[in-house]
Amino acid sequence: MGRVVAPGSLWALWLVPVALATVYFQEEFLDGESWRNRWIPSTNDSNFGHFRLSSGKFYGDIQKDKGLQTTENAKFYAISSRFKPFSNKGKTLVIQYTVKHEQKMDCGGGYVKIFPSDLDQKNLNGKSQYYIMFGPDICGFDIKKVHVILFYKSQYHSNKKPIRCKVDGFTHLYTLTLRPDLTYEVQIDTDIIESGNIEEDWNLEELRKMEKSALKMPKNWDKLSQNDKPSDVPSQDWDKHFLDASANKPSDWNSELDGEWQPSLIQKPKYKDGLKSENVDNSDYKDVWLHQKIENPGYLQDFELSEYENIGVIGLELWQVRSGTIFDNFLITDDENYAAEFGMKTWGRTKDPEKEMDMIQAKEEIKKAREEEEQLIKENIKEKYFQTQHVKDEL
Ligand SMILES: *[C@@H]1O[C@H](CO)[C@@H](O)[C@H](O)[C@H]1NC(C)=O
């Protein structure tokens, strides 16, 4: 069989050769026990369960399918890995990994959490504040869902559209994409299972409408100089972003391919609470009252929603009744095509052989069970024969 390639992805790369993927984090566990240098188990609770490297009872490729496996029943688990902190402001964020519940999960988490870089990894626990929680959660007959929980304005917000997770014992590829235009997508095994608008599907519209309705732009805003801007405008009336006035359109910008060019948004200096902005010594400084452009879909959404300043740690912080889950092929990137290719290069190549091995094992088990049964019957017959012989002899 030839190379497995995501449908259409080669074309996409061909057409947009300028799009270079930034890979913030990638982990396939291909270097033996060295993962222990990259993954820090939490010691916050001495009773946390242990992870080991394993490809499980059945697999597509014994090396490639090695991942972090939970090893002890009825335990909490907490482990994490650090990478260079980044902000996803104005960029697509893709979080992807594979998870396999080969123990036939009865109750337990199979999700990942994305943390700010200041997380104390050694103390990771259920209360550690995270930015994003994503992935399957199974418990009994009632809970079989994919969580997408976003931290926004000091609170966790769950996805409102229920997303059903996979419940079988095979490896599945979970992909979450958050885009700067506030659309999102959840894929399982490269199929789009849910998609839409983050504001709507997390019920954040109401929260944000309230904020917006409290905003009133001063009538003569444009005419006011920086220092004359009213100080009675509460701080939340000021958007924290403005268009970078010093940015120039790149000379190789192709409007047809790349869309209309816009200067990037940059963050304003910090405000003193409830007051006007601090003086900025920059003659190019252009204050933009972004709220006056609410109709402009290009950049007028709330950029703080699903945007995080210093993403720096990925972790597994979960509870499992029956252990045996294997986590593998972690990826955090800004590039959807790259994620699709990586998914096909990893999960895509081993998923079928994994199923084959499981089927062969199942057949062998049936055969073995049958042989054992036959053996039992034979012994039974023998025993009965001897018994009858014995009875005969006695007679
Ligand atoms: C575990 O973490 C909590 C919260 O951060 C902290 O209060 C507690 O002291 C930690 N326990 C240990 C044993 O480090």
The ligand as an ORCA input file, in Angstrom:
! r2SCAN-3c Opt
* xyz 0 1
  C      -1.404     20.390     46.450
  O      -1.854     21.546     45.810
  C      -2.617     22.387     46.631
  C      -3.149     23.495     45.768
  O      -2.163     24.042     44.978
  C      -1.766     22.893     47.781
  O      -2.525     23.709     48.630
  C      -1.219     21.699     48.545
  O      -0.352     22.135     49.545
  C      -0.506     20.754     47.615
  N      -0.103     19.552     48.329
  C       1.124     19.067     48.298
  C       1.373     17.797     49.045
  O       2.040     19.605     47.689
*
